[in-house]
């Protein structure tokens, strides 16, 4: 099972990033944010965090960014967005 949500970018990325994915986001782009529900594994009593995948649906190169929940949230704090709506 995959949890998925779509967001419309209302203000571009404000910050510095070594990843071109965040620098290439434009106002009006639609981002698909997803997480696969599956066991993440563990090592020495520590459980790994699930990966969150962010895909820009308006980018011709189908660019994606994948990282942990905490890391992705830090990037989302530096852009403005709203839930995607077909209306």
Rosetta constraint file for C-alpha pairs under 8 A:
AtomPair CA 1 CA 36 HARMONIC 6.07 0.50
AtomPair CA 1 CA 37 HARMONIC 5.50 0.50
AtomPair CA 1 CA 38 HARMONIC 7.80 0.50
AtomPair CA 2 CA 34 HARMONIC 6.63 0.50
AtomPair CA 2 CA 35 HARMONIC 5.67 0.50
AtomPair CA 2 CA 36 HARMONIC 4.34 0.50
AtomPair CA 2 CA 37 HARMONIC 5.78 0.50
AtomPair CA 3 CA 34 HARMONIC 5.44 0.50
AtomPair CA 3 CA 35 HARMONIC 5.28 0.50
AtomPair CA 3 CA 36 HARMONIC 6.31 0.50
AtomPair CA 3 CA 37 HARMONIC 7.25 0.50
AtomPair CA 4 CA 32 HARMONIC 6.91 0.50
AtomPair CA 4 CA 33 HARMONIC 5.64 0.50
AtomPair CA 4 CA 34 HARMONIC 4.28 0.50
AtomPair CA 4 CA 35 HARMONIC 6.64 0.50
AtomPair CA 5 CA 32 HARMONIC 5.90 0.50
AtomPair CA 5 CA 33 HARMONIC 5.29 0.50
AtomPair CA 5 CA 34 HARMONIC 6.47 0.50
AtomPair CA 5 CA 83 HARMONIC 7.86 0.50
AtomPair CA 6 CA 30 HARMONIC 6.59 0.50
AtomPair CA 6 CA 31 HARMONIC 5.58 0.50
AtomPair CA 6 CA 32 HARMONIC 4.64 0.50
AtomPair CA 6 CA 33 HARMONIC 6.17 0.50
AtomPair CA 6 CA 83 HARMONIC 6.18 0.50
AtomPair CA 6 CA 84 HARMONIC 5.31 0.50
AtomPair CA 7 CA 30 HARMONIC 5.52 0.50
AtomPair CA 7 CA 31 HARMONIC 5.11 0.50
AtomPair CA 7 CA 32 HARMONIC 6.57 0.50
AtomPair CA 7 CA 33 HARMONIC 7.72 0.50
AtomPair CA 7 CA 81 HARMONIC 6.15 0.50
AtomPair CA 7 CA 82 HARMONIC 5.55 0.50
AtomPair CA 7 CA 83 HARMONIC 4.57 0.50
AtomPair CA 7 CA 84 HARMONIC 4.73 0.50
AtomPair CA 8 CA 27 HARMONIC 7.87 0.50
AtomPair CA 8 CA 28 HARMONIC 5.91 0.50
AtomPair CA 8 CA 29 HARMONIC 5.82 0.50
AtomPair CA 8 CA 30 HARMONIC 4.58 0.50
AtomPair CA 8 CA 31 HARMONIC 6.38 0.50
AtomPair CA 8 CA 81 HARMONIC 5.40 0.50
AtomPair CA 8 CA 82 HARMONIC 5.40 0.50
AtomPair CA 8 CA 83 HARMONIC 6.11 0.50
AtomPair CA 8 CA 84 HARMONIC 5.21 0.50
AtomPair CA 9 CA 25 HARMONIC 7.84 0.50
AtomPair CA 9 CA 26 HARMONIC 6.99 0.50
AtomPair CA 9 CA 27 HARMONIC 5.13 0.50
AtomPair CA 9 CA 28 HARMONIC 5.25 0.50
AtomPair CA 9 CA 29 HARMONIC 5.46 0.50
AtomPair CA 9 CA 30 HARMONIC 6.35 0.50
AtomPair CA 9 CA 31 HARMONIC 7.47 0.50
AtomPair CA 9 CA 79 HARMONIC 7.41 0.50
AtomPair CA 9 CA 80 HARMONIC 6.06 0.50
AtomPair CA 9 CA 81 HARMONIC 4.36 0.50
AtomPair CA 9 CA 82 HARMONIC 6.73 0.50
AtomPair CA 10 CA 27 HARMONIC 5.15 0.50
AtomPair CA 10 CA 28 HARMONIC 6.25 0.50
AtomPair CA 10 CA 79 HARMONIC 7.84 0.50
AtomPair CA 10 CA 80 HARMONIC 5.34 0.50
AtomPair CA 10 CA 81 HARMONIC 4.96 0.50
AtomPair CA 10 CA 82 HARMONIC 7.07 0.50
AtomPair CA 11 CA 26 HARMONIC 7.50 0.50
AtomPair CA 11 CA 27 HARMONIC 5.52 0.50
AtomPair CA 11 CA 79 HARMONIC 5.82 0.50
AtomPair CA 11 CA 80 HARMONIC 4.85 0.50
AtomPair CA 11 CA 81 HARMONIC 6.82 0.50
AtomPair CA 12 CA 25 HARMONIC 6.16 0.50
AtomPair CA 12 CA 26 HARMONIC 5.57 0.50
AtomPair CA 12 CA 27 HARMONIC 5.85 0.50
AtomPair CA 12 CA 79 HARMONIC 5.56 0.50
AtomPair CA 12 CA 80 HARMONIC 6.93 0.50
AtomPair CA 13 CA 22 HARMONIC 6.32 0.50
AtomPair CA 13 CA 23 HARMONIC 6.43 0.50
AtomPair CA 13 CA 25 HARMONIC 6.90 0.50
AtomPair CA 13 CA 78 HARMONIC 5.56 0.50
AtomPair CA 13 CA 79 HARMONIC 4.62 0.50
AtomPair CA 13 CA 80 HARMONIC 7.80 0.50
AtomPair CA 14 CA 78 HARMONIC 5.20 0.50
AtomPair CA 14 CA 79 HARMONIC 6.22 0.50
AtomPair CA 15 CA 78 HARMONIC 6.38 0.50
AtomPair CA 17 CA 22 HARMONIC 6.99 0.50
AtomPair CA 17 CA 23 HARMONIC 7.28 0.50
AtomPair CA 19 CA 23 HARMONIC 7.17 0.50
AtomPair CA 20 CA 24 HARMONIC 6.04 0.50
AtomPair CA 21 CA 25 HARMONIC 6.81 0.50
AtomPair CA 21 CA 63 HARMONIC 6.68 0.50
AtomPair CA 21 CA 64 HARMONIC 7.02 0.50
AtomPair CA 21 CA 65 HARMONIC 6.67 0.50
AtomPair CA 22 CA 75 HARMONIC 7.87 0.50
AtomPair CA 25 CA 29 HARMONIC 6.69 0.50
AtomPair CA 25 CA 56 HARMONIC 7.62 0.50
AtomPair CA 29 CA 56 HARMONIC 6.79 0.50
AtomPair CA 29 CA 57 HARMONIC 7.08 0.50
AtomPair CA 29 CA 58 HARMONIC 5.58 0.50
AtomPair CA 30 CA 56 HARMONIC 6.01 0.50
AtomPair CA 30 CA 57 HARMONIC 5.61 0.50
AtomPair CA 30 CA 58 HARMONIC 6.29 0.50
AtomPair CA 30 CA 84 HARMONIC 7.31 0.50
AtomPair CA 31 CA 54 HARMONIC 6.44 0.50
AtomPair CA 31 CA 55 HARMONIC 5.50 0.50
AtomPair CA 31 CA 56 HARMONIC 4.62 0.50
AtomPair CA 31 CA 57 HARMONIC 5.94 0.50
AtomPair CA 32 CA 53 HARMONIC 7.91 0.50
AtomPair CA 32 CA 54 HARMONIC 5.60 0.50
AtomPair CA 32 CA 55 HARMONIC 5.06 0.50
AtomPair CA 32 CA 56 HARMONIC 6.43 0.50
AtomPair CA 32 CA 57 HARMONIC 6.85 0.50
AtomPair CA 33 CA 52 HARMONIC 6.97 0.50
AtomPair CA 33 CA 53 HARMONIC 5.73 0.50
AtomPair CA 33 CA 54 HARMONIC 4.58 0.50
AtomPair CA 33 CA 55 HARMONIC 6.58 0.50
AtomPair CA 34 CA 52 HARMONIC 5.86 0.50
AtomPair CA 34 CA 53 HARMONIC 5.25 0.50
AtomPair CA 34 CA 54 HARMONIC 6.57 0.50
AtomPair CA 35 CA 50 HARMONIC 7.37 0.50
AtomPair CA 35 CA 51 HARMONIC 6.44 0.50
AtomPair CA 35 CA 52 HARMONIC 4.99 0.50
AtomPair CA 35 CA 53 HARMONIC 6.28 0.50
AtomPair CA 36 CA 50 HARMONIC 7.92 0.50
AtomPair CA 36 CA 51 HARMONIC 7.87 0.50
AtomPair CA 36 CA 52 HARMONIC 7.99 0.50
AtomPair CA 40 CA 47 HARMONIC 7.21 0.50
AtomPair CA 40 CA 48 HARMONIC 5.61 0.50
AtomPair CA 40 CA 49 HARMONIC 6.64 0.50
AtomPair CA 40 CA 50 HARMONIC 5.90 0.50
AtomPair CA 41 CA 47 HARMONIC 6.12 0.50
AtomPair CA 41 CA 48 HARMONIC 5.84 0.50
AtomPair CA 42 CA 46 HARMONIC 5.38 0.50
AtomPair CA 42 CA 47 HARMONIC 4.29 0.50
AtomPair CA 42 CA 48 HARMONIC 5.65 0.50
AtomPair CA 43 CA 47 HARMONIC 6.67 0.50
AtomPair CA 43 CA 48 HARMONIC 7.93 0.50
AtomPair CA 49 CA 68 HARMONIC 6.20 0.50
AtomPair CA 49 CA 69 HARMONIC 7.30 0.50
AtomPair CA 50 CA 68 HARMONIC 6.14 0.50
AtomPair CA 50 CA 69 HARMONIC 7.08 0.50
AtomPair CA 51 CA 66 HARMONIC 6.37 0.50
AtomPair CA 51 CA 67 HARMONIC 5.20 0.50
AtomPair CA 51 CA 68 HARMONIC 4.65 0.50
AtomPair CA 51 CA 69 HARMONIC 6.52 0.50
AtomPair CA 52 CA 66 HARMONIC 5.63 0.50
AtomPair CA 52 CA 67 HARMONIC 5.57 0.50
AtomPair CA 52 CA 68 HARMONIC 5.76 0.50
AtomPair CA 52 CA 69 HARMONIC 5.96 0.50
AtomPair CA 52 CA 72 HARMONIC 7.09 0.50
AtomPair CA 53 CA 64 HARMONIC 6.85 0.50
AtomPair CA 53 CA 65 HARMONIC 5.77 0.50
AtomPair CA 53 CA 66 HARMONIC 4.41 0.50
AtomPair CA 53 CA 67 HARMONIC 6.78 0.50
AtomPair CA 54 CA 64 HARMONIC 5.57 0.50
AtomPair CA 54 CA 65 HARMONIC 5.12 0.50
AtomPair CA 54 CA 66 HARMONIC 6.26 0.50
AtomPair CA 55 CA 62 HARMONIC 6.88 0.50
AtomPair CA 55 CA 63 HARMONIC 6.07 0.50
AtomPair CA 55 CA 64 HARMONIC 4.37 0.50
AtomPair CA 55 CA 65 HARMONIC 6.45 0.50
AtomPair CA 56 CA 62 HARMONIC 6.45 0.50
AtomPair CA 56 CA 63 HARMONIC 6.14 0.50
AtomPair CA 56 CA 64 HARMONIC 6.58 0.50
AtomPair CA 57 CA 62 HARMONIC 6.54 0.50
AtomPair CA 58 CA 62 HARMONIC 7.75 0.50
AtomPair CA 59 CA 63 HARMONIC 6.52 0.50
AtomPair CA 66 CA 72 HARMONIC 7.89 0.50
AtomPair CA 67 CA 71 HARMONIC 6.25 0.50
AtomPair CA 67 CA 72 HARMONIC 6.15 0.50
AtomPair CA 68 CA 72 HARMONIC 6.19 0.50
AtomPair CA 69 CA 73 HARMONIC 6.11 0.50
AtomPair CA 70 CA 74 HARMONIC 6.48 0.50
AtomPair CA 71 CA 75 HARMONIC 6.79 0.50
AtomPair CA 72 CA 76 HARMONIC 6.34 0.50
AtomPair CA 73 CA 77 HARMONIC 6.24 0.50
AtomPair CA 74 CA 78 HARMONIC 7.10 0.50
AtomPair CA 75 CA 79 HARMONIC 7.20 0.50
AtomPair CA 76 CA 80 HARMONIC 7.49 0.50
